[in-house]
Amino acid sequence: MPETAKHPPSTAPGAPDRERAGMPWGSVLRNLALVLTVLVMVWLVLHVKLPSVGTLQAEIAELGAWGPLLFIALYAVVAVTPIPVTIMAVAGGMIFGLPVGTALSLLGVVIGCYGGYGIARVLGRETVMRLLGSHAEVVEDRLGDGGFYAVCTLRLIPGIPYWPVNYGSGALGITSRDFLLATVLSALPGQLSLVAVGTFLAAPTLWNGIAVGLSWAAVIVLTLVAYRRWRAARR
């Protein structure tokens, strides 16, 4: 007696699908993180107003030895957000003078920049590119195949804020070592030039004026050097 042919199970359209795709929780969480991050940044930009230099100077003086720590903490928070860091560096020069103001400003900006870098590593590339908005194309073009010199170049070019470089570096796979080293080395001349401006505003002496000129000249020269090295590295 011949065997009865075995038929495969029904795959009619009405049959229940036993292998339904699960909920893409990774995508949902990343989009939720994007929304929350954007909302927090928008709120900070619209509602958080940095105190005037005079108010900041008085508050730091009242804290005594804790004052520099407050300045570093406030600077780090500003560096994580789209709020421009310029006023903090200029305030550092007016309050602490050139050497101390530069050291404190550099500490604050590096801590804040690394905080943004870490946030971007958590959010992921797709989410961060959406977050960067109009800055995404420039950041991706410069950092996509770059590394140390790419971060240096973007840090030094006037007009490019710090925060897109921080988030772009984390999203596009710049190593932590390259990011930190490039940030320290390239942020130093920029911070020095801004702190020098603050120092000159507080005490418009000849030496402080020379410091402003020399520091800005250093920024221009280093920008050209970093740009050439970055172009050579991409060839």
C-alpha positions in Angstrom: 0.0 0.0 0.0 1.6 3.3 -1.0 2.5 5.8 1.6 0.3 8.8 1.9 2.1 11.9 0.8 2.9 14.3 3.6 1.7 17.8 2.9 3.5 20.9 4.5 1.5 22.8 7.0 -0.9 25.4 5.7 0.5 28.8 4.9 -2.8 30.4 4.0 -3.0 34.1 4.5 -5.3 33.6 7.4 -3.1 31.3 9.3 -1.4 32.7 12.3 2.2 33.6 11.9 4.3 31.7 14.4 7.4 33.8 13.7 6.2 37.3 14.2 8.9 39.9 14.4 9.5 41.1 17.9 9.2 44.8 18.9 12.3 46.7 17.9 13.1 47.8 21.4 16.5 49.1 20.5 15.2 51.5 17.9 12.3 52.6 20.2 14.8 53.3 23.1 17.2 55.2 20.8 14.4 57.4 19.4 13.1 58.0 23.0 16.6 59.0 24.0 16.8 61.3 21.1 13.6 63.1 21.9 14.6 63.5 25.6 18.0 64.8 24.7 16.6 67.3 22.3 14.0 68.5 24.8 16.6 68.9 27.5 18.9 70.8 25.2 16.2 73.1 23.9 15.0 73.8 27.5 18.6 74.6 28.6 19.1 76.9 25.6 15.8 78.8 26.1 15.6 78.9 29.9 19.1 78.7 31.3 20.8 82.0 31.3 24.4 82.3 32.3 25.0 84.8 35.1 26.8 88.0 34.3 30.5 88.1 34.9 30.0 90.3 37.9 27.5 88.0 39.5 29.6 84.9 38.7 32.7 86.6 40.2 30.8 87.5 43.4 29.4 84.0 43.8 32.9 82.4 43.3 34.5 84.9 45.8 31.9 83.9 48.4 32.8 80.2 48.0 36.4 80.8 48.7 38.5 77.7 47.8 35.4 76.0 46.4 35.0 78.8 43.8 37.3 77.3 41.1 35.4 74.0 41.5 32.1 75.7 40.9 33.6 77.4 37.8 34.8 74.1 36.4 31.5 72.4 37.1 29.5 75.1 35.5 31.8 75.2 32.5 31.5 71.4 32.0 27.7 71.6 32.0 27.8 74.4 29.4 30.2 72.4 27.2 27.8 69.5 27.1 25.0 71.7 25.8 24.6 73.9 22.7 25.1 77.0 24.9 28.3 78.8 23.6 31.3 78.3 25.8 32.8 81.6 24.8 31.4 83.6 27.7 32.7 81.1 30.2 36.2 81.3 28.9 36.1 85.1 28.8 34.7 85.1 32.3 37.5 82.9 33.5 40.1 85.4 32.3 38.3 88.3 34.0 37.9 86.4 37.3 41.1 84.4 37.6 43.6 86.0 35.2 45.4 84.4 32.3 47.3 81.4 33.8 44.7 80.2 36.3 41.8 81.1 34.1 43.2 79.1 31.2 43.9 76.0 33.4 40.3 76.1 34.9 38.7 76.7 31.6 40.6 73.9 29.9 39.6 71.5 32.7 35.9 72.5 32.5 35.7 72.3 28.7 37.5 68.9 28.5 35.2 67.4 31.1 32.1 68.7 29.3 33.3 67.6 25.9 34.0 64.1 27.1 30.6 64.1 28.7 29.0 64.8 25.3 31.2 62.2 23.7 30.0 59.6 26.1 26.3 60.5 25.6 26.8 60.1 21.9 28.3 56.6 22.3 25.1 55.6 24.1 22.7 57.2 21.7 24.3 55.7 18.5 25.2 57.1 15.1 21.7 57.4 13.6 20.2 59.2 16.6 23.1 61.6 16.9 23.1 62.5 13.3 19.5 63.5 13.6 20.3 65.4 16.8 23.1 67.4 15.1 20.6 68.8 12.5 22.3 71.4 10.2 25.8 70.5 11.6 25.5 66.8 10.7 26.8 67.1 7.1 29.9 69.0 8.1 30.7 66.9 11.1 30.2 63.6 9.2 32.3 64.8 6.3 35.2 65.8 8.5 35.0 63.1 11.1 33.7 60.2 9.0 37.2 59.0 7.9 39.2 61.0 10.4 40.6 60.7 13.8 43.0 62.8 15.8 43.6 65.5 13.2 40.0 65.7 12.2 38.9 66.5 15.8 41.8 69.0 16.1 40.7 70.8 12.8 37.0 71.1 13.8 38.0 72.3 17.3 40.2 75.0 15.9 38.0 76.3 13.1 36.2 79.5 14.2 32.4 79.3 14.0 32.0 75.6 14.7 30.6 75.0 18.2 32.2 72.5 20.5 29.0 70.4 21.0 28.6 69.0 17.5 32.2 67.9 17.5 31.7 66.1 20.8 28.6 64.2 19.8 29.8 63.6 16.2 33.1 62.1 17.5 31.2 59.7 19.8 28.8 58.7 17.1 31.3 58.2 14.3 33.7 56.0 16.1 36.6 58.3 17.0 38.5 56.5 19.7 38.4 57.7 23.2 42.2 58.2 23.3 42.2 60.3 20.0 39.2 62.3 21.1 40.7 63.2 24.5 44.2 64.0 23.3 42.9 66.0 20.4 40.5 67.9 22.6 43.2 68.8 25.2 45.7 69.9 22.6 43.3 71.8 20.3 41.1 73.3 22.9 44.1 74.8 24.7 45.0 77.6 22.2 41.3 78.4 21.8 40.7 78.7 25.5 43.9 80.6 25.9 42.8 83.1 23.3 39.4 83.7 24.9 40.8 83.8 28.4 43.3 86.4 27.2 40.4 88.5 25.9 38.8 88.4 29.3 42.1 89.2 31.1 42.6 92.2 28.8 39.0 93.4 29.4 39.6 93.3 33.2 43.1 94.9 32.9 43.8 96.5 29.5 47.6 96.5 29.8 50.2 96.2 27.1 51.2 92.7 28.2 47.6 91.5 28.2 47.1 93.0 24.7 50.2 91.1 23.5 48.9 87.9 25.0 45.7 88.4 23.0 47.5 88.9 19.8 49.9 86.0 20.3 47.2 83.6 21.3 45.0 84.4 18.3 48.0 84.1 16.0 48.7 80.6 17.5 45.0 79.6 16.8 45.3 80.6 13.1 48.6 78.8 12.6 47.5 75.6 14.4 44.3 75.6 12.4 46.2 75.6 9.1 48.6 72.9 10.4 45.8 70.6 11.6 43.8 71.1 8.4 46.8 70.2 6.2 47.5 67.1 8.3 43.9 66.1 8.1 43.8 66.4 4.3 47.0 64.4 4.1 45.6 61.7 6.3 42.5 61.3 4.1 44.6 60.8 0.9 
